Amino acid sequence: MAAVRVSSRSGLPTLLVYLGIGVAIGQDGIGVRFDDVGLTQTLGYAALVVILAEGGLGTKWQEIKPALPSAAVLSTLGVAVSVGVTAAAAHYLAGIEWRQALIVGAVVSSTDAAAVFSVLRNVPLPSRLTGVLEAESGFNDAPVVILVVAFSAAGPVEHWYVLLGKIALELAIGAAVGLAVGLVGAYGLRHVALPASGLYPIAVMAIAVSAYAGGALAHGSGFLAVYLAALVLGNARLPHWPATRGFAEGLGWIAQIGMFVLLGLLVTPHELGADILPALLVGLVLTVVARPVSVFVSTAPFRTPWQEKALLSWAGLRGAVPIVLATIPMVGGVAGSRRIFNMVFVLVIVYTLVQGPTLPWLARHLKLRDTEAEDLGIESAPLERLRGHLLSVAIPPGSRMHGVEVSELRLPAGAAVTLVVRDGTSFVPSPSTVLRRGDELLVVATDPVRDAAERRLRAVGEGGKLAGWLGTQGAHGTPTVREVTGTGAKARQTWGLVKKKLVK
């Protein structure tokens, strides 16, 4: 926790602080000896599953939907271009054999989901760019893992067309399993009330992890399956959503901390000396040649502005994922695998220090800043016996709902604002009550109009009282969900006020 605070104050990427802690504890620091590569790989995979699940749960479908074609090409064709260019640099500049060079190219060609999700939380980019980066980081782990495993296997490397077919098949199986598990899980959680609100976060994460297991057992890409399942769950308007997001975010932090510290323990700093210069050369080619070429080739059919291409080229952040993938050839006993691990470790450290802190600066100078209105926080709890929902709507500072009268919300028949909480005081609003920033509204909606009421509230939050005439339909942002009814005293008091209003 202290490391998170230090890194946020100093501007250093958080992963470097965690890696530093691991190195300080390790053999060249305090003296703890750790060299279990197999355990590191297993725990690294587990952490990556949790990180991908957390990233998928926080990804908005409205943002990545228009970005899916670009992200899909970047995570397939773009990865292939990057692997080829980087492998050539590793062979000719670092002097390593082609097989090892291909492993290096594949390992470092994957953008790190944890690094991308962490940086995007602090850089307000336009939704189209955020969607491309999030989707790419969620998708490209799958083909890269397949490539690294294939290059690290004993015997000759398979023909390119066999390898391509295997990648396509595993991606298709993983996508099918992930979508199926996500849809079934979302349907169940929306229609079956669990006995305690604290079970919902556990259930959501269990469903996401089950998607990984199902994809792997079906000989598909488990990483793609868990990301797609979490993406479906994250956009399904599930009950108790803020608690679920907080729980997933906490697990994501634990996974990142554990994975980075463990990787720091595994490295032996005094062995890195001979591999520093080759790592810097390969990383330079990867950053200024391979990544930009892959971005420009992949985005050529989509008429992407050059400013966005430049930012996408610089935003190919590496993190713990390449280091975890570098353990695959070590476990497989590939010759020179220790050197591969050391080069990847140095490359990730140096270029994360360069790219991470400079990304906000580049976004400002390219004038790529998010100018969209801040979305409302709409939270819902199911009222099963009444076939209705109690929505809790928080009006954020940037909302255009400020200054709108209750009657001007024009909610559908069957939905009504029953209570307003303002400055710690609650009151029953009249049709002429003017809403303000910082207000929290309690809206009761019957089951048939629940979605329509939510869309209307989000539309007014973005377009103001003229939202319907202006064509704003709440396309941006996804509501969050929180339980405001239940067995607690506060819940009973809140629902008692709502029932009095309904009876009146």
C-alpha positions, 0 to 999 in steps of 0.5 A: 500500500505504501508502494502505491502511494509512493509511486503515485506521488513520484510519477514512477510506474507502480510495477517498477516499485514492486519489482524493486521490492522483489529485487531488494528481498532477493538474492542480491538484496536481503538474501532470500533465494528463490529460483522456482521458475515453474511456480513463478509461471503458475502464479503468473498465469493465475495473476494474469487471469485475475488482471484480465478479469478486472480489466474486462469488468471495467471496460465499457462496451460502448467504448470498445465496440467501434474499436473492435476491428482495429483492436482485432487487427492490432492483436493479430496482424500487428503482433505478427509484424512486431514479432518479425521485426523484433526477432530480426533485431534480436538476431542481427543486433544481439547475435542470438540464434533465430529460435531464441530471437523469435521467442524474444520477439513473441515475448515482448510483442504483447502489451501488458493489460495491467500497465495499460489499464493502470495508465488509462485510469490517469490519462483522459483519452478519447473513448475511441483510443481508450477502446482500442488500447483496452481491447488490444491489451485484452486480446493480444495475450492469447496469440502471443502465448500460443506463439511463445509455447510453439517456439519453445516446444521441443523439435522443429518449429511448425510450418507457418500455416499450421501455426496460423491455423492453430492460433485461429482455432484456439482463439475461436474456441476461447471466444466462444467459451468466454461469450457463452460463460459470460452470457449464462452467468450474467443471465443467472445473476440478474434473475436469481437473487443471492441471499447476501450482497457480498456473494455477488462479487465472489460469484462474478469473479468465480464465473470469470475464472471458470471461463478461463478454465473452460477455455483451457479445457476445450483446448482454446485460449483461456486468456481470451475467454476470461477477458470476453466473459468479464467484458460481458459481465461488466456490461450486463448491469448486474446487482451490487455493481460498485461492490463487485467492481471494488472487489475485482479492483482489489483482487487486481491490485493483489495480483499485480503486487504478488506477480511483480514482487515474485518476478523481482525475486526471480531475477539476479541483478549481478547476472544482468550486466552482459545482457543490458546493451543487447536488451537496450538495442532490441527494446529501441527497435521494438519501441521506435520501429516494430511497434509503429510499423505494426500500428501503421500497417494494422490501422491503414484500412481504418483511416485513423488520424496520424495523431492517434497512430502516434499515440497508439505507437507510443502506448504499447506498454510492456509490464509483467506479462512479457516477464511471465512469458519469458519463463515459458522457455525456461520451464521448457529447457530451451537453450539460452532461456536465462539470457532471454529472461534477463534481456526481457527484464531489462527491456521492460524496466528501461522502456517502461520508465521511458514510455509510462511517464511520457504518455500523458505529455504526448497526449497533451501535445497531440491534443488527444484529450477526452472532452465528453461529459462525465457519466452519471453513476446509476445504481440498482437493486432488484425488488423481486416481490414488487417486480421493480427496481430501486435506482440510486442516481449520483449526479457528478460534477460534470453532469448536464443534469444540473439545473434540470427540474424533476418534471423535465426528466420525462421518465417513462410511465412506471418510473418516478423520483421518490427521494433526493439527498442533498448536503446530507439531508433527504427530502421528497421532491416536487415536479419543480424541484431543480436538481444540482450537482452532488445530489443523489436521487432514489428512483423507483422503476417497474421491471418493464421500464427499468432499462428505459428509465436508466437510458433516459437518466443517462441521456439527460446527464449527457445532453441536459433537458433537451437530450431527447431532441438533441438525439442523445440516448445515453450511448456513453457510459455504463451504469453501476449497481449497488444494493440499497434494499436488504435486511440492514437498518439503513436499507429498511429506513430507505425503503420505508420512505419510498413505500410511504411516498408510493402509498401517498 
